[in-house]
Amino acid sequence: MNSYVSPLSDRYASVEMRKIFSPHFKYSTWRKLWVALAEAEQELGLPITDEQIQQLCEQVDNIDFEAVEKYESELHHDVMAHIKAYGDLCPLAAPIIHLGSTSCYVTDNTDLIQIREAYRLIFPKLLNIIDQLAQFADRFAELPCLGFTHFQPAQLTTVGKRACMWLQDLVVDFHEMTHAASQLKFLGAKGATGTQASFYALFDNDVEKLDQLDHLIAKKMEFENLLTIAGQTYSRKQDILALSPLSSFASSVHKFATDIRLLSHLKEIQEGFGAKQVGSSAMPYKRNPMLSERLCALSRFIIASAENTYYTCATQWLERTLDDSANRRLVIPEIFLTTDALLNILQKVISSLTVNPEIIARRVKDELPFIATENIMMEAVKNGGNRQKMHERLRQHSIAVTNEGKQDELLQRLSEDPEFNLQDPEAYTDPSHYIGASSYQVKRFLKEEVDPILKTQSLTI
């Protein structure tokens, strides 16, 4: 191979997502838009024949890329090159291709169609991931594990409760994505500066026909929402609204994958590892969280790329400027392809997660004496003790046993301290006494916030 190939094309993204952003999909969509324009103009009274439209329809998928490349080398204009190549295949229709339009009629409307189709591919994958993670959370709703703050031992939680923290972020992302996709607004046929002046002239200053033209084309391209105001392009604010949820999703994935990497180090929860998988070319014993690391890498790429949409929106001049074009050709496809890769990898990681209860229980046991101190303090205060005084005594005992390496003797020391007078130290060693309402929170969250999403039968976008 002597030329560069994006890793998103040959390594990470799915065939289905690659197809949406392929040259054939893009340029055949341009042609479908030209067909829709011709049909709408005919329906509104312009002298366009059935034969012309039939010829356009017949050649939608017959794209001669060599001819297009030749034209573009001469014209230095990609849309005009495609109009010429399309016209060569449709000699009867050549005079009316692109009638009244500017380039952004095909480029911007196609971008919106690609964004919509990409979201349609994303949603089932995200719902499947939410479902898998919900089952995982439910399965381990009551399994106590050590919680961490600052990556230092803290109170207990449960494996299922921790999974719900990941899941809650994905639920937020799902809602943000569905909202963004449902709010996409079609550009329609707005002309060179958004005034529809060319169509105004074509239809003898009949503004009602301008509205009808826009709505007919939008309907043909399966869009319900339509912009009333635009320049030559649709406002690049739409790109921000469409892509920001993907950046937010990437941050959720990064957080999840980072947690798995930390838990993998602790050997409490690990991603799947193939029977012949190699963790290191130098160290045969290594079992690196490779997929989780890849999730973090790709997530950072999305987060950084999505920032670009804000700059593009901010730097548009008046009715339009062309410095957005090359940028958007990269940003929009790459973000969606990378999001698709995240979904594919995330599904693999979640479906292969291995929980190690024995290791989790051992770590809980090691830290339980310290964790029990809060309950002991609460009990002492209920019996008339001074909370601040109890806190200080517990701090002194905890530091003492830590310095001596005798953490397992903490409860015994407290039982011998008259300030506490513990009658039964063993009563404080049951981990289930320290998980609070974790299992209840898991059940409630799954029932009230996750199940309704999973029951969604169809999404209208």
N, C-alpha and C positions, 0 to 999 in steps of 0.2 A: 504494500500500500504506500503510494507516494504522495498522497495529499491528506491534509488534516480532516479528521472526522470527529465531530463532537461526541464526547462520551455519553451525552444524553441520547444520541441517536443509536449508538451501537452497544451501549452498556446498561443504561439505567431506565429510560422511559419505555413505556409499552408501545407496541405496534399501533394500537388504536389512537393513542395521543399523538404519536408521530404522524399518523395519517392526517389528523386534523390540521396540522401545521405544515403539511407537505406542499410542494409547489403545485401538484395536480389539484389538491383540494382548494387551494387558494385561488388559482386561476380559473378553474371550472366554476367556482363561486362567482368570480367576476362575470363570467359569461351568463350564469343564471340571473345575475342582477341586470345585465343588459337585456336578457329575455323578458324579465319582469317589467322593466322600464318600457320596452316596446309594446308589450301586451297592455299595460296600463294606458299608455298614450293612445293606442288603438281604441281601447274601450271608451276613452274620453273624446274620441272624434278625430284624431289625427290620421292622415292618409297612409296608414301602414297596413300592408296586406297580410292575409293568412299565410300566403306562400313565404313571405319574408320571415315571419315568426317561426314557421315550420322549419325553415332552413337553419335559423339560429338554434332551435332546439336540437336538431339533428347533429350539430357540430359542437355541442357543449363540452363533451369529454374528449374530443379529437384535437388535442393541443400539440401543435408542431413546435417544440421548444427550440429546435434549430432555426426555424424561420423567425421566431420571436427574438432570439439572440442576435440574428443578423440585422433585423430592423432596429433593435435597441442600440447596436453598435453605431448605426447611422443617425438615429434620432435622439439618442441619449434621454429617452423618456420611456419608462417601462409600460405605462398605460397605453400610450400611443402605439408602441410596438405590438402589444396584444390586440389592439383594435385592428391594426393592419393585418396581422396574421389571421385573426378571426374573419375579417372581411374577405381575405383570399379564399377561405373555405365557404363563405356565404356571399357570393357575388350579388345575388338579388337583394340581400339585406344590408350589404356594406354601406349604402348611403344613409341608413337610419340607425346604425349602431352608435350608442352613446349620445343620442339626439338630446340636446339641451343640457347635458351633464358636464361636470368637471371630474377630474381624476378621483377626488375623494368620494364621489358617489360609489365607486367600486372598492376603493382601498379601505375607507373607514367602515362602510357597511359590512365588508368582508371581515374586518377585524372583530366587529361586534358579533358576527355569526360564529367565528372561530372561538371567541370567548364563551359564548353560550354553549356551543357544542362541547368545549372542554369541561365546562362545569357539569354538563349532563353526564360526562364520563367520570368525573370526580365523585359525585354524590353517592352512587351505589358503593363505591370503594370505601368512602368515609363511613357510610352507614354500617358496612360489614365490619370495619375496625371497631366502631363504637359497640357493636353487638358482641364481638369477641372479648373486648376489654370489660364489658358489663358482666359477661359470664365469668370471667376471671375474678372480678371484684366480688361477685356473689359467692363463688366457690371458697374464697379465702376471707370472707367477711368477718369471721370470728377468730382467725389465727393471729395471736398476739405477736408483735415484733417490736423491736426497739425503734422508737422515733428519734430523729436527729434534728437539732437546731444548730446552725453553724457547723454542721457535720460533727457535732459533739453529742454524746448520748443525752437524750432527754426523756420525757415520759413515753410510755408505751402507746402504740397505736395498733392497727391490724393491717395485714397485707392488703386486705380488701379495701380498707379505708384509704390507704395510700394510693391504690389503683384508682379510686374514685377521684382523687385529686387530679390525676392525669386525665381521667375521663371527663371531668367537669370542664376542663379547658377545651377538649375536643367538641363537647356539646356546644359551648359558646361559639367555637369556630364554625360548626355546622349551621347554627342560626345566622351568623354573620354572612356566611357564603350564600345561603339560600336567599337572604334579603338582597345581597348585592346582585345576584343573578336575576332575581325577579324585577329589579329596578333598572336593568339595562334598557336604554332608550335608543331606538333605531334612528339613524341620521335621516334616512329617506333621500329625497331629491331636492337639495337646497341650493344648488348652483354655486357660482364662483365665490360669492361673498356671503352666502346664506340668505340672500333676499329672494331667491327663486326668479330672478329677473328674466332669465332665458325662457323659463316655462311660462312666465307671465305673458311674454310676447307670443309664444307658441299657441297659447290658449286665449289670445285676444283679450288679455287683461281680466280674465274670469278667475277671481280668487277662489271661488268655490271649487273649481276644477284643480287648482293647485293643492287644496286640502285633499281632494279625492285622489289625486295622483299619489301623494305621499301615503295615504292610508291603503290604497290598492297595493302598492309595492310592499309596504310593511306586512300586509296580510299574506301576500304571496311568499314572503320570506319568513313567515311564522313569527312575527313580532307583534306584540300587543301595545307596547309603549313606544311613543314616537316623540322626538324632540320638536318643540315649536320654535325654539331659538337656536341658531347655530351660526358659525362663521362658515368658511369653506369646509372646515372640519367640525366634527362634534367636539364639544369642550373636553379637553384632556383631563378634566376633573373626573370624567367617567372611568378613565384608566385607573385613577387613584382608588375610586370606589370599588372597581372590579378586582383589583389586585391586592389591595390592603388586607382583605381577609386571608389571602394565601400567605402573606407575610406573617400574619398573626398565627395562622396554623403552623407555619414553620417554627415559630417561637415555642409553641406547645410541644411540637415534636422534639425540638432540641432539649427542652426541659425533661421530657420523658426519657429520651435517650441518655442524657447526662445522669439521671437517676439510676438507670439500668447499669451504666458504666460504674457508678459508685457501688451499687449493690453487688455487681459482679466482682469487684475488688474484695468485698466482704464475703463473697461466695453465698450470699443469701438468695439472690435471684439472678439467674443467668439466661442469656439468650441461647438458642439452640446451637449445637456444635456438631457438625457432621462427623461420621465415623472415620473418615479419611481426611478431615479438614486439618490444615496446618496453621498453627497460630503464629509461628515464627520460624524463619529460615535458619536462625542460629540457635534458638532455645526450644527443643522438642516438647518440653512440658507446658509451653505457654498455651493459654486458652483466652485469647483476646476477644473483647466484645466488638468484633469487626463491624457488624451491621449497625450497631448503635453508634459507633464512631462515624460511620458513613452517613447516618441520619443527621448527626451534628454538622458534618461538613456541608452537606447539601442544604440544610436549613439555613446556615449562615449565608450561603449563596443567594437564596431567595430573599432573605431579609435585606441584604445589601442591594440587590437588584431592584426590589420594590421601591426603595428610596428614590430611584431614578424617576419614577412617575411623577413625583412631586416637583422635581426640577423641570421636567418637560412641561407640566401644566403652568408652572410659574414663568417660564420663558417664552410663551407663545406671544407673538406680536399681533395686536389688532385682530383682523379677520383670519389670519394664519401666517405661519412662517414654516420653512421646510426643514429647519434643524431638528424637528421631531422625528422625521421619517426614518432615517438610518437607525436612530436610537431605538425606536419602537419596534422595528423589524427584529431587533435582538431581544429586547426586554420582554415583550409579551409572550412570544413562543417559549423562550428559555425558562420563564417563571412557571408556566403551565407544565412544561415537560419535566421540570425539576420537582414540581408538586406531585406530579404523577409518579415520579420515581420514589418520592417520600412515601406515598401511599402504598406502593408495591412492597417496599422494604419494611415499612411499619407493620404491614399485615404479616409478613414472615416472622418478624421479631415477636409480636404478640402471640401468634399461634404456636410459637416454639418455646415460650418462657418456661423455665424450670425453676420451681420453688424448692428450696432445701430446708424443710421444717426442723431437722435436727440442728443444723447450724444456727438457724434463727433462734431456736429454743435455748441453745447454749449461750448465745450472746445475751438473751433476755435474762437468763439465770445469773450471769456474771454481773449485770447491772441492776438486778432487781432490788438488792438491799438499799441502794441509793434511791431508786425510784420510790420505794416504800416510805422513805422519810417524809414525803409530803402528806401521805395519808396519816402517818404517825403524828405529824405536827397538827393536822386538823383534829385528830382524835384528842390530843392533849389539850388543845384550846377548848374543845367542847366540854372537856372535864374541868375547865376553870383555869387553864394555863395561860401564860402571856405569849402571844404569837411571836413577838420579836425575840423574846428570851429563848423560846423553843427553837427558833430558826438558828440562833447563834450556837446553841448546844449541838444541834444536828450538824452544823457546818464544821465545828471542831472535831466531832467524832468522825465525820466523813473524811476530812483531811488527814486525820491521824491514821486511819486504817489504810488510806491510799499510800501515804508515805511509807508505811510499814509493809505494804504489799499484802495486806490481810483483809481485802474487801469482804470476803465471805464471813468475817467475824463482826461486821457492823451491827447486825441485828442482835447478836449476843451482847455486845457492849451496851446497846441501848436498853436491853432488858435488865442490865445490871445498874443502870443509871436511875436513881430514885426520882429524877425529874420526869421520867417517862413511865417507869414501872410497868414495862410490858409483861403481861402474864403469859402470853403464848406467842413467842416470836414466829413460830411456824405459820401462824395465821396470816402473816403478811407476805407469804411466799407464793401465793397463787396468782399467776400473771393475769388471769381473767378479771381480777379485782382492780386492775390498773388501766384498762382499755377504755374506760368511760363509756360513752354512748356510741362508740365506733360502729358496732354491728348494726345498731338501730339506724344510724345515719346512712350507712350503706344501703340498707333495705329501702329506706324512705327515698333516698336520692334515685335509686334505680326505678322505683315505682312511679315517682312523680315527675321526674325530669328525663329519664332515659327511655322508658317504655313507650311514652307517647311518640317519640321520634322514630323508634323502631317499627311502630305501627303505621308509619307514613307509607302509603301505597304508591303515591305518585307526586312528583314535583312539577309544577307548571312554570317553566322558564323558557 
